[in-house]
Amino acid sequence: MKKIAVLLAVSAALLGSVVAPAGAKPKVVPPINYGVADDTGKYADDGGAWFDGMLKGANLTEVRWTLAFNGDPATITELPFIQRAAPQAQKDGVHVVLALYGRPATTHDPTAFCSWAALVATTVSQWGIHDFIIWNEPNTSLYWSPQDATAPAAYEALLARCYDAIHAADSSARVIGFGLSPRSNGPGQTPPIPFILAVGAAYKASGRTTPIMDQMSIHPYPNPSSPADGPDVGYSNPDFYGVPNLDRVKQAIYDAFHGTGQPTTVNGLTFRIDELGWQTNTTAYPQYYNQENVAVVSEQTQASYIQEAIQKYLACDPTVTDVEWFLLVDEATRNGKDRNGTTIGGGWQSGLLTAGGQGVSTEKVAYTADAPFFAQGRAACTAGMTSWTPLAASTSGSGGKTGDSAGGKSGKRAKHTAKPKHHKPKPHKS
């Protein structure tokens, strides 16, 4: 009981702490919440009861589900799954976030999509769902096509329209923008920092004076060429970002929107990290199939990486208020192909539980080892809270380089002070 009391006291102290330069108005540090990005519960026959129980067993409170638009603004294709799983999540006290995007990747007419998004918002509000991420990785051709010089402006137009449509449908809604991929691998991906700047340019050119997002979604995965890198290893290319490079995103947002009607992280915008994880070695388990196609880490290393990311970065950054790990439950295919060799997507083993579901899945080391850090919130920070100050005249990014070459930083991060399931494509070894 004494340990719990101490933790609560530390947590309360941190939540009441401030991060502001001398003479500036203090900013209260908001709490941080942890969950997972995983559609397993959405599709479960039991409505996600087992999934929700396992989620809460690790002191996780949020789940991000994906929801795809098929081009018909009057049809929510996966509504039967939502009608079954959303009431269960509400009953279980699990906070649901919906990531809305179009399939195929060319399905992004803003009028049709945002009319559909408003329908979704109206429909799901009865189950207490009010958070909506608009698109998934719009800087990649896999999710937004064509991925060319027109993509950022087209995305800005869609995000702005959806912001208005969703808020009109649900006054309690929170519209979350971007869902950015952290890097580029060539012509099929726009580097994230230039993408942000181009969206900002389109926003200014539109003459809009009101926000286009209430929060920003980011995916700071490690370099797919080195997916076993820990949270300390970011990207040398200044147009990319990893866990230790969030200052680049902050600077780009500042450069893109400072002085406009869209808040930046200086005046209220926060980050939702709704995808992040490390894949583990699964050779000891019989339920997996096919050969692994990327570098993996041990279960102990996965647990250590998550702990380090929380204690050194996430819990210490007042801008980061929500983190959804990808995934809770592993996918059984190691390489995104079924047993016959047909590509089905996915192939991720970054969960906190092994594949299989109820009666088959078992807890990985991280499930138990990291549960206390999820529960501690800001109190898990051991490196000290951080502050960030924008560079007044920054030239964020390198203007569109696509390789992971050496480059400078933008912005200053102060020293530490006291799918129908959605399948995320799996990176391949270089």
C-alpha positions in Angstrom: 0.0 0.0 0.0 2.9 2.4 0.8 4.3 1.8 -2.8 0.9 2.6 -4.3 0.6 5.7 -2.2 4.0 6.9 -3.3 3.2 6.3 -7.0 0.0 8.2 -6.7 1.7 11.1 -5.0 4.4 11.2 -7.7 1.8 11.0 -10.4 -0.2 13.8 -8.9 3.0 15.9 -8.6 3.8 15.3 -12.3 0.3 16.0 -13.5 0.5 19.3 -11.6 4.0 20.2 -12.9 4.6 22.7 -15.5 6.9 23.0 -18.5 7.3 26.7 -19.4 10.2 29.2 -19.6 10.6 31.8 -16.9 7.9 34.5 -17.1 5.7 32.4 -19.4 2.2 31.2 -18.5 2.6 27.7 -16.9 1.2 24.8 -18.8 -0.3 21.9 -16.9 1.0 18.6 -18.1 -1.9 16.5 -19.3 -2.2 12.8 -18.4 -1.0 10.1 -20.8 -3.1 7.0 -21.7 -2.0 3.7 -23.2 -3.7 1.2 -25.3 -3.3 -0.8 -28.5 -4.1 -0.5 -32.3 -5.7 -3.9 -33.0 -8.9 -4.9 -34.7 -9.0 -8.4 -33.1 -11.8 -7.4 -30.6 -13.8 -5.7 -33.3 -14.1 -8.9 -35.3 -14.4 -11.3 -32.3 -17.5 -13.5 -32.0 -17.8 -12.5 -28.4 -17.8 -8.8 -29.2 -14.3 -8.5 -27.8 -15.1 -9.5 -24.3 -12.0 -11.7 -24.0 -9.8 -9.1 -25.8 -11.0 -6.3 -23.6 -10.3 -8.4 -20.5 -6.8 -9.1 -21.7 -6.3 -5.4 -22.6 -7.3 -4.3 -19.1 -5.2 -7.0 -17.6 -2.1 -5.2 -18.8 -3.4 -1.8 -17.5 -4.2 -0.7 -21.0 -7.4 1.4 -21.5 -7.7 2.3 -25.2 -8.1 0.5 -28.5 -7.8 1.9 -32.0 -10.0 0.2 -34.6 -9.8 0.8 -38.4 -12.9 1.5 -40.4 -12.8 1.6 -44.2 -14.8 3.7 -46.7 -15.9 1.8 -49.8 -17.0 4.9 -51.8 -20.7 4.8 -50.7 -21.3 7.7 -48.2 -24.5 6.0 -47.0 -23.0 2.6 -46.1 -20.8 1.7 -43.2 -19.6 -1.7 -44.5 -18.4 -3.0 -41.1 -21.4 -1.7 -39.1 -22.4 -5.2 -37.9 -19.0 -5.7 -36.3 -19.2 -2.2 -34.7 -22.8 -2.9 -33.4 -21.5 -6.0 -31.7 -18.1 -4.8 -30.4 -18.7 -1.2 -29.5 -21.3 -1.8 -26.8 -19.0 -4.5 -25.3 -16.1 -2.0 -25.2 -18.3 0.6 -23.6 -19.4 -1.9 -21.0 -15.8 -3.0 -20.4 -14.7 0.6 -20.0 -12.4 0.5 -23.0 -11.9 3.8 -24.9 -12.4 3.3 -28.6 -10.7 5.4 -31.3 -11.7 4.9 -35.0 -9.2 5.4 -37.8 -11.2 6.2 -40.9 -9.7 5.8 -44.4 -10.7 4.8 -47.9 -10.2 1.6 -49.7 -8.9 1.3 -52.4 -6.3 4.1 -51.9 -7.9 6.2 -54.6 -11.2 6.5 -52.7 -10.7 9.9 -51.1 -13.2 12.3 -52.7 -13.6 14.7 -49.8 -17.3 15.3 -50.3 -18.2 11.6 -50.3 -15.7 10.5 -47.6 -16.5 13.3 -45.1 -20.3 12.7 -45.6 -19.6 9.1 -44.7 -17.4 10.1 -41.8 -20.2 12.3 -40.4 -22.5 9.3 -40.6 -20.0 7.2 -38.7 -19.7 9.9 -36.0 -23.4 10.2 -35.7 -23.8 6.4 -35.5 -21.1 5.5 -33.0 -21.7 8.4 -30.5 -24.3 6.2 -28.8 -21.5 4.0 -27.6 -19.3 6.9 -26.4 -17.0 6.9 -29.4 -15.9 10.4 -30.2 -12.3 10.2 -31.4 -11.7 9.9 -35.2 -8.3 9.7 -37.0 -8.8 10.9 -40.5 -6.9 8.6 -42.7 -4.0 6.3 -42.2 -0.5 7.2 -43.5 -1.7 9.6 -46.3 1.9 10.1 -47.2 2.2 6.6 -48.6 0.8 5.3 -51.9 -0.4 2.2 -50.2 -3.1 4.3 -48.5 -3.3 7.5 -50.6 -3.0 7.4 -54.4 -1.8 9.1 -56.4 1.1 9.9 -54.1 2.6 12.8 -55.9 2.9 16.6 -55.5 -0.9 16.9 -55.3 -1.3 14.6 -52.3 -0.7 17.0 -49.4 -3.1 19.7 -50.7 -5.7 17.0 -51.5 -5.3 15.6 -48.0 -5.6 19.1 -46.4 -8.9 19.7 -48.3 -10.3 16.3 -47.1 -9.1 16.9 -43.5 -10.6 20.4 -43.4 -14.0 19.2 -44.7 -14.1 16.2 -42.4 -13.3 18.4 -39.4 -16.3 20.5 -40.1 -18.6 17.6 -41.0 -17.7 15.5 -38.0 -18.0 18.3 -35.5 -21.4 19.2 -36.9 -22.4 15.6 -36.4 -21.0 15.2 -32.9 -20.2 18.2 -30.8 -18.1 16.1 -28.5 -15.9 14.8 -31.4 -12.1 15.0 -31.5 -10.8 15.0 -35.1 -7.3 13.6 -35.3 -5.1 14.4 -38.3 -2.4 12.8 -40.4 -1.5 9.3 -39.0 1.9 9.9 -40.6 4.3 7.2 -41.8 7.7 8.1 -40.3 9.8 7.8 -43.5 10.0 7.4 -47.2 11.3 4.5 -49.2 11.2 6.3 -52.6 8.6 7.6 -55.0 5.7 5.7 -53.4 6.1 7.7 -50.1 6.3 11.4 -49.4 8.8 12.1 -46.6 6.7 13.1 -43.5 8.3 16.5 -42.7 7.9 17.9 -46.3 4.3 16.4 -46.3 3.4 18.4 -43.1 4.9 21.6 -44.6 3.0 21.1 -47.9 -0.3 20.5 -46.0 0.4 23.7 -44.1 1.0 25.6 -47.3 -2.3 24.3 -48.7 -4.1 25.4 -45.5 -2.7 28.9 -45.8 -3.6 29.1 -49.5 -7.2 28.1 -48.7 -7.8 31.1 -46.6 -9.2 29.0 -43.8 -9.1 30.5 -40.3 -10.4 27.6 -38.2 -8.6 24.4 -37.2 -8.4 21.2 -39.3 -7.5 18.9 -36.4 -7.8 18.7 -32.7 -4.9 16.2 -32.3 -2.2 14.7 -34.5 -1.5 11.1 -35.1 2.0 9.8 -35.7 3.7 6.4 -36.2 7.3 6.6 -35.1 8.4 3.1 -36.0 12.1 2.3 -36.2 13.8 2.2 -39.6 12.4 -0.9 -41.6 15.9 -1.5 -42.7 16.8 -2.0 -39.0 13.5 -2.9 -37.3 15.3 -4.3 -34.2 16.7 -0.9 -33.3 15.7 0.3 -29.9 13.8 3.6 -29.1 17.0 5.6 -28.8 17.8 5.0 -32.5 16.1 7.6 -34.7 16.6 8.6 -38.3 19.6 10.6 -39.6 17.6 12.0 -42.5 15.9 15.2 -41.1 12.8 14.5 -43.2 12.0 11.4 -41.2 11.2 10.8 -37.5 11.4 8.2 -34.9 10.8 8.1 -31.2 13.8 10.4 -30.4 13.0 12.7 -33.3 9.6 14.1 -32.4 11.1 17.6 -32.2 11.2 17.5 -36.0 7.5 16.9 -36.2 6.9 19.7 -33.7 9.0 22.1 -35.7 7.3 21.2 -39.0 3.9 21.7 -37.4 5.0 25.1 -36.0 6.5 26.2 -39.4 3.4 25.0 -41.2 0.7 26.5 -38.9 2.2 29.1 -36.5 0.1 32.3 -36.6 -2.9 30.6 -38.2 -6.2 29.2 -36.8 -4.6 25.7 -36.5 -2.9 25.3 -33.1 0.6 23.9 -32.9 2.2 22.0 -30.0 3.2 25.4 -28.6 -0.5 26.3 -28.0 -2.4 23.1 -27.4 -1.9 20.5 -30.2 -1.0 17.1 -28.8 0.2 13.8 -30.3 -1.5 10.5 -30.5 1.1 7.7 -31.2 -1.4 5.1 -32.5 1.2 2.7 -34.0 4.5 1.7 -32.5 6.0 -1.7 -31.7 8.8 -4.3 -32.0 8.3 -7.8 -33.5 9.5 -10.7 -31.4 10.9 -14.1 -32.1 8.1 -16.7 -32.3 10.0 -19.9 -33.2 9.1 -21.4 -29.9 5.3 -21.4 -30.6 3.5 -23.9 -32.9 0.6 -21.6 -34.0 2.7 -19.5 -36.3 3.5 -20.3 -39.9 5.8 -19.3 -42.8 9.3 -18.0 -42.4 10.0 -14.6 -40.7 11.1 -11.9 -43.2 12.4 -9.2 -40.9 14.7 -8.9 -38.0 13.0 -9.6 -34.7 13.9 -9.2 -31.0 13.6 -11.5 -28.0 10.5 -11.1 -25.8 12.7 -9.7 -23.1 14.2 -7.1 -25.4 10.7 -6.1 -26.6 9.7 -5.5 -22.9 12.9 -3.5 -22.3 12.3 -1.4 -25.4 8.8 -0.5 -24.4 9.9 0.3 -20.9 12.7 2.6 -22.2 10.4 4.3 -24.7 8.0 5.1 -21.9 10.5 6.1 -19.2 12.8 8.1 -21.4 10.5 9.6 -24.0 6.7 9.1 -24.1 5.8 9.7 -20.4 8.3 12.6 -20.3 6.8 14.5 -23.3 3.8 16.6 -22.3 2.8 16.7 -26.0 2.3 12.9 -26.1 -1.1 12.2 -24.5 -2.1 8.8 -26.1 -0.1 5.8 -27.1 -1.6 2.7 -28.8 0.9 -0.1 -29.3 0.7 -2.2 -32.5 -0.7 -4.9 -31.5 -2.1 -6.7 -28.5 -2.5 -10.1 -30.2 0.0 -11.3 -32.8 -0.9 -12.3 -36.3 -0.1 -16.0 -37.0 1.5 -15.5 -40.5 5.1 -14.4 -40.2 5.4 -12.9 -43.6 1.9 -11.7 -44.6 1.1 -14.8 -46.7 -1.3 -17.6 -46.0 -0.3 -21.2 -45.9 -0.7 -21.5 -49.7 1.6 -18.6 -50.3 -1.1 -16.1 -51.2 -0.4 -12.6 -49.9 -3.0 -11.5 -47.3 -1.2 -8.6 -45.7 0.0 -8.2 -42.1 2.4 -10.6 -40.7 3.1 -8.7 -37.5 4.4 -10.3 -34.3 4.7 -7.1 -32.3 1.8 -7.9 -29.9 2.0 -8.4 -26.1 0.2 -11.7 -26.6 1.0 -14.6 -28.9 -1.3 -15.4 -31.8 -4.4 -17.5 -31.6 -6.9 -15.7 -29.3 -8.8 -17.1 -26.4 -7.5 -20.5 -25.3 -4.4 -20.3 -27.5 -2.7 -16.9 -26.9 -0.2 -16.7 -24.1 1.3 -13.7 -22.4 4.7 -12.4 -23.7 7.2 -11.0 -21.2 6.1 -7.4 -22.0 2.5 -8.1 -21.1 3.3 -8.4 -17.4 6.6 -6.6 -17.2 5.4 -3.3 -18.8 1.9 -3.3 -17.2 3.1 -1.2 -14.2 4.5 1.5 -16.5 1.2 1.7 -18.4 -0.6 2.2 -15.1 1.8 4.9 -13.8 1.1 7.4 -16.5 3.4 10.4 -16.3 4.9 9.0 -13.1 6.7 6.4 -15.2 9.0 9.1 -16.5 12.5 8.6 -15.0 14.4 11.0 -17.3 12.6 14.2 -16.2 9.9 16.1 -18.1 11.0 17.7 -21.3 10.3 21.1 -22.9 10.6 22.2 -26.5 11.1 25.6 -28.1 10.6 26.2 -31.8 13.2 27.8 -33.9 11.8 31.1 -35.0 13.0 30.9 -38.6 13.4 27.2 -39.4 13.6 25.5 -42.7 12.2 22.2 -41.6 13.3 19.2 -43.6 15.6 18.9 -46.6 13.0 19.5 -49.2 12.2 16.0 -50.0 15.2 13.7 -49.8 14.1 10.0 -49.8 17.2 8.3 -48.5 18.1 7.9 -44.9 21.2 10.0 -45.2 22.8 12.2 -42.6 21.2 15.5 -41.9 20.6 18.2 -39.3 17.9 18.6 -36.7 15.2 21.2 -36.6 13.9 22.7 -33.4 15.3 22.4 -29.9 14.5 19.7 -27.4 15.6 20.9 -24.0 17.8 18.6 -21.9 15.8 16.5 -19.5 14.9 18.3 -16.4 13.7 17.3 -12.8 -8.6 -6.3 -41.8 -11.7 -7.4 -43.6 -9.2 -7.0 -40.8 -6.9 -4.1 -41.4 -3.4 -5.5 -42.0 -0.5 -3.2 -41.7 2.0 -4.1 -44.5 5.1 -5.6 -43.1 8.5 -4.1 -43.8 11.0 -6.3 -45.6 14.7 -6.7 -45.0 16.9 -4.5 -47.1 
